[in-house]
């Protein structure tokens, strides 16, 4: 099916002008399907903001599992030869987890008539496509940037959002309440969508894969040792980040701000938003050690105007008590 028809169908139910709007003043090359709270969506928005790219924003409500079949059909156009997701590790990288057909973000490049999926691939595509702003992946640093992006991609943010540490839930109260029973609600929504696509083999396979993933996720976050290991892994990721920054570099790959810094900004802000700034601030029963280099790096990242615009101040981004200092009221 031509991209125009896929777009028309996916956009038909998206009528809220506050959630479907032009970002910038020019002729948009891109349409971005995303969600305010989604970590992967935040990576893409921050990249677009840093590159000062015009795009049409389609901020869709994906909680709990509200994925219209026509959106899934559009997203499947970017699947390529990837295997569908089915299991769950608490991560969201398509490179390791498989292709999730009912998730955000999805980018449509109108100039190339192409659907691009997976946040890391989308950001790389935007960086290559948008001029005149300089490259965020200079050739001399490309290997190091790729290594850092892989670390961020492998950080288990999804598990931390949906699951509690068994020895003390540090997540904001609003998150504790909203995530209780979330996987059952998601599965119910997905099963309802599955009934709508009877006879369509591709969509049936897609929704069945997503349901299998959510069932695996429900079991993962309910397993105490899984959640302990996940939190410990995130603490270790920040400790390793702090060590790499200990040579005094301004940014993670040296003195140049790169795509890796954009992704680290999103990752560290999500940790603070969810209540895990103790990974670098220390003085917490789960981590006593202060990581001064990572702490200073986070301050630099969070103060970048493009990041504030795309993440901190993005309309619909829910606030928590852990990030209240970023807001005047």
C-alpha positions in Angstrom: 0.0 0.0 0.0 1.4 3.5 -0.9 2.7 5.6 2.1 0.1 8.2 1.5 -2.8 5.7 2.0 -1.1 4.3 5.1 -0.7 7.8 6.5 -4.3 8.8 5.7 -5.7 5.8 7.5 -3.4 6.1 10.5 -4.1 9.9 10.8 -7.9 9.7 10.5 -8.7 9.0 14.2 -6.0 11.6 15.3 -8.1 14.8 15.5 -7.0 16.6 18.7 -5.3 19.8 17.5 -3.2 20.0 20.7 -1.7 16.6 20.0 -1.5 16.8 16.3 0.4 20.0 15.3 3.2 21.4 13.3 6.6 21.9 15.1 8.5 24.7 13.3 7.5 27.1 10.6 8.6 25.4 7.3 7.3 22.6 5.2 7.7 19.5 7.3 9.7 16.6 5.9 8.7 14.2 8.7 5.7 13.0 10.5 6.5 11.7 14.0 4.2 9.3 15.9 5.2 9.4 19.5 4.1 9.8 23.1 5.1 12.5 25.6 6.3 10.1 28.3 7.9 7.5 26.1 11.7 7.4 26.6 12.3 6.4 23.0 10.0 9.1 21.7 11.9 11.6 23.9 15.2 10.6 22.2 13.7 11.3 18.8 12.1 14.6 19.8 15.4 15.8 21.4 17.3 14.9 18.2 14.7 16.8 16.0 15.0 19.8 18.4 18.8 19.8 18.4 18.8 19.7 14.5 16.1 22.4 14.4 14.0 20.2 12.1 10.4 21.0 11.1 8.0 18.1 11.6 4.4 17.2 12.2 3.9 15.9 15.7 1.4 13.2 16.3 1.4 12.7 20.1 -0.7 9.6 20.5 -2.0 8.1 23.8 -0.4 4.7 24.1 -1.5 3.9 27.7 -2.7 1.3 28.3 -2.1 -0.3 24.9 -4.2 2.0 22.7 -2.8 1.1 19.3 -5.1 1.5 16.4 -4.8 -1.2 13.7 -4.1 1.4 11.1 -1.2 2.8 13.1 0.2 -0.7 13.5 -0.2 -1.3 9.7 1.8 1.9 9.0 4.5 0.9 11.5 4.8 -2.5 9.9 5.9 -0.8 6.7 9.2 -0.1 8.5 9.6 -3.6 9.8 11.9 -4.9 7.1 13.2 -8.4 7.8 13.2 -8.0 11.6 11.6 -10.8 13.7 8.6 -9.9 15.8 9.1 -9.4 19.5 7.7 -12.0 21.8 9.7 -12.1 25.0 10.7 -9.4 27.5 13.9 -8.2 29.1 12.8 -4.8 30.4 14.5 -3.1 27.4 13.1 -1.5 24.3 15.8 -1.7 21.7 14.6 -3.3 18.4 18.2 -4.3 17.7 18.1 -6.8 20.6 14.5 -7.3 21.5 12.9 -7.7 18.1 10.4 -5.6 16.2 7.5 -4.4 18.4 4.6 -3.6 16.0 2.6 -1.7 18.6 4.9 0.9 20.1 6.2 4.4 19.5 8.1 6.2 18.0 7.5 5.8 14.3 8.9 8.4 11.8 7.7 8.9 8.3 10.1 10.6 5.9 7.9 12.2 3.3 10.8 13.1 1.1 11.9 9.5 0.8 8.5 7.9 1.2 9.9 5.8 4.0 8.8 4.5 7.4 11.6 4.4 9.9 11.3 2.6 13.3 13.5 2.1 16.3 14.6 5.3 18.1 18.4 4.9 17.5 17.8 4.3 13.8 15.3 7.2 13.6 17.8 9.6 15.2 20.6 8.4 12.8 18.2 8.9 9.9 17.3 12.5 11.0 21.0 13.4 11.6 21.9 12.3 8.1 18.8 13.9 6.4 18.7 17.3 8.1 20.9 20.2 7.1 22.4 22.8 7.5 23.0 22.0 11.2 26.2 20.0 11.7 26.4 16.3 12.0 25.8 14.8 15.5 27.7 11.7 14.4 31.1 13.0 13.0 33.1 10.3 11.3 36.0 10.4 13.6 33.7 9.6 16.6 31.2 7.3 14.9 32.5 4.1 16.5 32.5 5.6 20.0 29.1 7.2 19.5 27.7 3.8 18.5 29.1 2.2 21.6 27.5 4.8 23.8 24.2 4.6 22.0 24.2 0.8 22.5 24.7 1.2 26.2 21.7 3.6 26.5 19.6 1.3 24.3 20.3 -1.6 26.6 19.4 0.3 29.8 16.2 -1.4 31.2 14.0 1.7 31.6 10.8 -0.1 30.6 11.1 -2.5 33.5 11.8 0.3 36.0 8.7 2.2 34.9 6.4 -0.8 35.2 7.9 -2.7 38.1 8.7 -2.0 41.7 11.9 -2.8 43.6 10.7 -5.5 45.9 12.5 -4.0 48.9 11.1 -0.5 48.5 9.2 1.1 45.7 11.0 4.4 45.0 8.8 5.4 42.1 6.5 8.4 42.4 3.1 7.7 43.9 1.3 8.5 40.7 3.3 5.9 38.8 2.8 3.2 41.5 -0.9 3.7 41.2 -1.1 3.9 37.4 1.1 0.9 36.8 -0.7 -1.4 39.1 -2.4 -4.0 36.8 -1.2 -2.2 33.7 -0.2 -5.3 31.7 -3.7 -6.8 32.2 -5.2 -3.6 30.9 -2.8 -3.5 27.9 -3.6 -7.1 27.0 -7.3 -6.5 27.2 -7.0 -3.5 24.8 -4.7 -5.5 22.4 -7.2 -8.5 22.4 -10.0 -6.1 21.5 -7.8 -4.8 18.6 -7.0 -8.4 17.6 -10.8 -9.0 17.2 -11.0 -6.1 14.8 -8.4 -7.5 12.4 -9.8 -11.0 11.9 -8.8 -12.2 8.5 -5.8 -10.0 8.2 -2.9 -12.3 8.7 -0.2 -9.7 9.1 -2.1 -7.6 11.7 -3.2 -10.8 13.5 0.4 -11.9 13.8 1.5 -8.4 15.0 -1.1 -8.2 17.7 -0.5 -11.8 18.9 3.2 -11.0 19.2 2.5 -7.9 21.2 0.2 -9.7 23.5 2.9 -12.4 24.1 5.4 -9.6 25.0 3.0 -8.0 27.5 2.3 -11.4 29.1 6.1 -11.9 29.5 6.4 -8.4 30.9 3.8 -9.0 33.5 5.7 -12.0 34.8 9.1 -10.2 34.7 8.1 -7.2 36.8 6.3 -9.5 39.3 9.6 -11.5 39.9 11.5 -9.9 42.8 15.0 -11.0 41.8 14.4 -9.7 38.2 13.6 -6.3 39.6 16.5 -6.3 42.0 18.9 -7.2 39.2 17.4 -4.5 37.0 18.0 -1.8 39.5 21.5 -3.0 40.2 22.2 -3.0 36.5 21.2 0.6 36.2 23.4 1.6 39.1 26.3 -0.2 37.5 25.6 1.6 34.1 25.9 5.0 35.8 29.0 3.9 37.7 30.7 3.0 34.4 29.5 6.2 32.9 31.1 8.2 35.7 34.4 6.3 35.2 34.4 7.2 31.5 33.8 10.9 32.3 36.5 11.0 35.0 39.1 12.2 32.5 37.5 15.6 32.5 35.8 15.5 29.1 32.8 17.8 28.6 30.7 15.3 26.7 30.6 11.5 26.6 32.7 11.2 23.4 35.1 14.1 24.1 34.6 17.9 23.6 32.0 17.5 20.8 28.3 17.3 21.7 27.0 14.3 19.8 24.0 12.1 19.3 25.2 9.9 22.2 24.8 12.9 24.5 21.2 13.4 23.4 20.4 9.8 24.2 22.3 10.0 27.5 20.3 13.1 28.5 17.0 11.3 28.0 18.2 8.2 29.9 19.5 10.2 32.9 16.5 12.4 33.0 14.2 9.4 33.1 16.2 8.0 36.0 15.8 11.2 37.9 12.1 11.5 36.9 11.4 8.0 38.2 13.3 8.4 41.5 16.7 7.0 40.6 19.0 10.0 40.7 20.6 8.1 43.6 22.5 6.3 40.9 24.8 9.3 40.8 23.8 11.3 43.9 24.4 8.4 46.3 23.3 8.7 49.9 20.6 6.0 49.3 20.3 2.5 50.7 20.6 1.1 47.2 23.6 3.2 46.3 25.7 5.1 48.9 28.3 6.3 46.4 28.2 9.8 44.8 29.3 9.8 41.2 30.4 13.4 40.8 31.4 13.2 37.1 28.0 11.7 36.1 26.2 14.2 38.3 27.9 17.2 36.6 27.3 15.7 33.2 23.6 15.4 33.9 23.4 19.1 34.9 25.0 20.0 31.6 22.7 17.8 29.6 19.5 18.9 31.3 20.3 22.6 30.7 20.6 22.3 27.0 17.8 24.3 25.3 16.9 21.6 22.8 16.5 19.0 25.6 14.3 21.3 27.7 12.1 22.0 24.7 11.7 18.4 23.6 11.5 16.7 27.0 11.3 18.8 30.2 8.9 21.4 28.8 7.1 19.2 26.3 3.3 19.5 26.6 1.8 16.6 28.3 5.0 15.5 30.0 3.9 14.5 33.5 5.9 16.0 36.4 7.0 14.1 39.4 8.4 15.3 42.8 11.8 14.2 41.7 12.0 16.8 38.8 9.9 19.6 40.4 13.0 21.8 40.5 13.0 22.2 36.7 9.7 24.0 36.8 8.7 27.4 38.1 5.3 26.3 39.4 
